Amino acid sequence: MQFRLDEQERAARDDLRTHIDDFSAADMAAMHREMAELESDRQAPTVFHPWLVERGVIGLGWPPPFGRPGTQTRRFVAHEEMDSAGLPTYGLEQAEAVGWMLATFGSEDLASEHLPHILDMSWSYAGGYSEPEAGSDMLALRTKATRTPDGDFVVNGQKMWTSGAHLADWIFTLVRTEPDSTRHRGLSLLMIDAHAPGVAIQPVRVMGGWRVNACFFDDVHVPARALIGQPGHAWAMMSQALDMERSMSFGGREARLLLARYLDRIGRRGIQLDEGAYRDLGEFIMELQAERLLGQQVVARGERGEPASGEASMSKLHGPAIAQRVAQWLVDALGPDAYTLNSGDPLAEDAEQFLRASTVLSIIGGTSEIQRNIIAQRWLGLPRG
């Protein structure tokens, strides 16, 4: 495959970099304050979302007529540039995942209702997938949607680890609509109003420093038009969406940014490291580049219409592993300040937060154990154990 960007992709990247550079230190501080106030991982709707709308990077590569012109590689590069600059992109990633699903599989009526609000970021979304009894096994879900005589749904169940649900207008929810079905059969996707009667959202705070949520559905009425795609066939749609999610970086971009800041510091201060430290840095840089290219490979296969489950899982497996190693190394290299909250050293504080946050990266989006199973079965062709 061709890893080099074409002329249009390079031009789009360079233009975006120019506008990213317009963010001042005060702007970045305002985003961090907003994230802290909202208890949100990488969401700053007041400061950042209007900029996203103005730049027109939302909806790149969605199917027409809703999407904006651009390849999936261009979308990958846009996210890479923003993440690598430390901008809070989680809200964008959630909105785009829902938007792509609606533009690809949703009814014209449902897509027309939601996509304009996704493009102008006036509505926010959360994904309701994991459940407390299922752990990281999404297919063990118990949340049920029962059909009413008029064709609507009544939803009962619970979702867990639902990032951003306390800020969401809608919860994009995986439910079981065929009560006797098991595993991937009989699953459907519903767009549930986060403020509907019977929806309750409770905070769950994690060691990474942000809030996720437990979402309870108690006889929640959902109209039939809120169904995405065909009833009982959600897993085929979810598989494609998960491959797209796993092509994004799970810690690699944050690790590259922190390493770049560390290298800038030792260069400006004339700090000399021992040979082992330089060797470690060289290995990190190579492994982080491999992480980046794995993600780009998944995007390229998707653009060609080729399956990419194995490659996506390789990307998801490698990213958290290298991120956790970089986080621990940086904290050790920076010394006591990186083990102390509010040390007054911004790099040390960010390294300390990343060390905590990186611990969950091998769990969210599918655990590393699940990724190894997918690689073994779908990429290496090994039999089930």
N, C-alpha and C positions, 0 to 999 in steps of 0.2 A: 504494500500500500504506500501511498504518498503522504509523508508526514508534513511536508512543507505546505504553507498556506498559499493560496492563489492570490493574484493581485488584488481582487476585491476584498478578500478576507483580511489581507494585510492592511489595506486602506481603512477598513472598518475598525480593526484593532488599534491602529495608530490614532484614529480620530477619537476613539473611546479613551485611550490613554491621556490624550490632551485634556479632555473634559474631567477625567478622574483627578488630574493634577490641580484642577480648580478647587478641590476641597481643601480647606485650610485646617490647621491644627484645632482651631475653635470649632469648626464643623464636625471634625472627628470626635472631639470631646462631647459635643452636643448629642451625637448619635449614641455614644456610650452611656451618657446620662439617661437618654430615653430608653435604651435597652434595660438599664438597671431598674428604672421606674416601672417598666412593663413586665419585668421578670422574664425577659424573652431572649432566646438565643438568636442573635444576628437579625433582629427586626427593629427598624427605626422608621416607622411610617410617616412621622411628621417631617423629618429632615431628609430622608433618603428616597422614599417612594415618589415624591413629585419629580425628583431628578430622573428616576428611572423612566417615568412616563414621558418626560421631555426628551430624553435621549432615544426613545423608541426601540429599546432592546427587548421589550416584552412581546412574546408571541413569535419570535423568529423561528421559521421552519414549520409552523403549524400548517395543517392542510388548508387550502383555500376553501371558502373566501375569507376566513377569519384571520389567518396568520399574516405575518409580515414577511416580505421576500427575504430569503437568506437560507443558507445551508445549515444543517445541524452542526457542522464544524464551526461556522460563524457563531452560533449560539454557545458552543463549548468555549470558544475563545473569549466571548464576552463575559461569561461567568468566571473564567479563569482570571481575566484581568481584574475584575471587581473583587474576587476573593483574595487575590494576591496583593491587592492594595488594602486589605483589611476592612472592606465595606460589608455591611450587614445584609447578606443576600438570602437569608433563609425564607423570608416572606415571598421573595421573587420565585425561589425554587418551588415552594408549595403551590403558588398560584399558577406557575407554568405547567406543573405536573397535571393539575386539574384541567387547565385550559387545553393542553394537548389531548387529554382523554376525551373531553367534551367535543373538541373539533374533529377528532378521529372517529369516535363511536357514539356520541350523543345525538339525540334527536335534534332536528332543526329548531324546534321550539325551545328546548332546554338550552342549546348552545346560544341561541339568539338572546336568551334571558341573561346568561351568565358571562359570556365572553366579553361584551363591552365593559363590564365592571371589572373583569380581570385585566383588560388592556389599560384601563385608567386607574387600576388598583384602588377602586372605591369599595370593593368587597374583599374580605380576607377569608382564607380557607385553612382547614386542618384535615389531616388524613386519619380516619378512624379504622385502624387495621388490627393492631395487637390487642390481646386480651389477657387478663390476669391469670386465668387458669391454663392458658396455652403457652405461656412463656414466649419464646421466639418462634414458635411453630404457628405461623399465621393460619394454616389450614385446619388447626384444631379449634377454630372459633365456634362460639355458641350463640352469639347474637342472632336472633331470629326476626324475620319480617314475615308476618302472616297476612295473606291477601284477604281483603274485605270483599263483600258481595259486589261493591261498585268498582272493584279493581284497584283500590288504593292499598296501602300497606300500614300495618301496625307493628312497630319495632320495639323489641324488648331485649335488653342485654347490657353489657358493659364493655367499654374499651379502655385500654391502659396505655401509658406513655405517649399520650396524644399531645405532641408539641404544638403550641400556639392555639389550642382550643379555646383558652380563656379570652383570646383576642379575635376569634373567628366569627364570621357571619354564617358560615356553612361548614358542615363536617361531611367530608367525602367518605362514606362508610361502607365497609364490606360486611355483608349480612348473608345469612343462610335462608333462602326462600323455599327450599325443598326440605321439609323436616326430616325425611328419612335418608337424605343424602349424606355422604361422608367425604372428607378431604376436599379435593378441588371441585367436586361435582356439586351442583345445586347452589352455587354462590352467585350473588347479585350485588351490584353497586347502586347505592342510593345517595342522593344529595339531600342531606337533612339540615333543616334550619336550626342553627345552634341555639336560637332563642325560642324554639317551639315549646309548647307545654309538654312536660314529661322529660325534658332534657335537663340534666344537672351536671355541672362541671366542677370538680374539686381539685385543688392544687396538689401536686406531688413534686417536691423539690429534690434535685439531684446534685451530686457532688461536683458536677461540672460548673455549677454556679447559676443555673437557670431553672425555670419551672417547666415541668410537663404536667399532664393532667390525667385524672380518671374521669371518664365520661359515662354517665348512666342514662339509659333510655328506658323509660317506664310508660308503656302504652303510647308511644309517640306516633301520631298520625302523620303519614307521609303520602302526598298525592302520587298517583300513578305516573304522572309526567316527570317525576323526579328520578325515575329509573334511567340508568345510563346503559345503553346497549340492550342486549337480549337478556331476559330473566334466566338465571341459572348458568350463564356463560361468562361470568365475571373473571374467572381465573385466566382465560386466554388474554383478556385485556390487561389484567394486573401483571402478568408475566412480562409483557412488553413495557409497561410503565416501570416495573422494578428494574429491568435492564437499563432503562434510561437513567433512573436514579443512581444505580451503581456505577454508571460511567462518570458521574460527578466525583469530585475529590472528597474523600473522607479523612481529612486531616493533612493531606499532602501539601495543599496550598498554604495553609497556616504554618506548617513546618518550614516551607521554603521562605516565607516572609520573615519568620523569627530568625532563621539562619542568616538571611541577608542582613538583618539588623545587627546580629552578633558580629558578622564579618566586618561590617562597617565600623562597629565600635572598636574592635581590636586593631583595625587599620588606622583609624583616626588617633587612637591612643598609643600606637606603636607597641602594642602588647605582643610578645613573642610566645608562641605555644610550643610544646614539646612535639617531637616527631609523631608520637601516637595520636595526639589531638588532631594534627593535620591529616593523618591517615583517616581518622574517623570522619572528619569533615568531607574529605574526598569521597568516601564511601556513601555518606548521606546524600551528597549532591547527585551521585550516579543513581542511587536507588530512588530518589525523588523524581529524577528525570524518567526513570522506568515507570514510576507510578503515573506520571503525566501521560506518557505515550500509551500505556494500557487504556486509560480513559479515552484517549483520542481514537484508539483502535475500535473501541466499542461504538463510538459515534460514527466512524466511517463505515462499519459493517451495517449499522442501522440505516444509513443513507442509501446503501446499495440494496436494502431489503433482505439482508442476510441475517440469520439467527446469531445472537451474540451472548446467550446466557452464560456459557462457559467463560468467555472473555470478561463479561461484566463481573462475574464472581471473582475472577482473578484480580481485577481492579479493586473490588471491594475488600478482598482479603489483604492485599498488599498495602493499601493506603493506611489503615489504622496501625498495622504492624510497624511501618517505618515512622509514622507520626509519634507513636508511643516511645520508640527508641530515641528519636530526636528530642522529644520533650524531656525525658529523663536526663539525657546528656547535657542539654542546655542548663537545666536547673543545677546539676552538679558543677558545670563550668562557671556559672554565675555566682555560686557560693550562697552564703546564708541569706542574703536578701531575697533570693528566689524561693525560699521556704517560709517567707514572712508576708502576710497580707499588709498592704499599704506601706511598703518599704520606702516609697519615695523614688524608686528606680523604675521607670515605666517598662523597660525591657524585662527586668526581673519579675515585675508584677504580671506581665503578660505571659512569661514563661511558666510561672507558677499556676496561673489559671489554665493554660494549655495542658499542663501536666494532669490537672484534675479532669479537664474536659476530654482529653484523649483516651481516658480509661473506658469511656462508654462507646467509643467509635467502633470497637470490634463487636458491639452488641446491636446498636441501632442499624436499621436497614437490612437486618438479617445477620445473625451471629457468624463469627468466623467458622464455626463448626458446620453450619449450614452451607456456607460458601464452599468449603472443602468437599462436601458431599455433591454439590452441584457440579463442581469442576470434575470430580471423579466420574460422575455418571454422564454428563452432557458433553464434556470436552474430551475426556480420556476414554470414554466408552466402557468404563468398568461396571461390573454387575453390582446390584444392590447388596449390601452386606446382610 
